[in-house]
């Protein structure tokens, strides 16, 4: 995938699905927090997602993203059961690892410089990819995202939890950012976040009639 999305070199270029920019489709960008330990088996984000597609390997974090974000068209029937078409799903979205430095584990605190650099890369990514919906799967990343204008949007509630949203206009096209929980948190429940995202998506489609997914 191209690295020239950024003015400076990045350690972990984003995954950009081959159908991400297809005409008439909404552009959905998924954002994780950091790259750490041996979880990705020394693979880049792009290599690792290709690996997941090819092998069908289970990964708690990425499986949760697939379950929450996938739509009917991403599923296929096989031997009487429905199964996610991983290739079709990942080709329809983009994924970005927010922090560009390696952390020893998920509890390590990033430096101030790491946050600053991450914010700059994130703004460049938005300018280049021009997503319509951004799902940030980490509360702290959402709370520390750079100023991009706009205002607080609707809140969605389920099972005592809240999904906050942020709305902003970019070159005449609205951008919606959703604050999601990190799927690696012990209290994370796919069903709860799927319900809130589905409610958000229903409202989004009402506001953007005629746009396919």
Secondary structure, DSSP 8 states (H G I E B T S, - for coil): --STTSSS--SS--EE-TTTT-TTB--EEEEE--EETTTTTT--HHHHHHHHHHH----HHHHHHHHHH--GGGEEEETTEEEE-HHHHHHTEEEEES--SEESSTT----HHHHHHHHHHHHHHHHHH--SEEEE--HHHHHT------EE---EEETTEEE-EEEEEETTEEEEEEE---TTSTT--HHHHHHHHHHHHHHHHHHTTT-B-
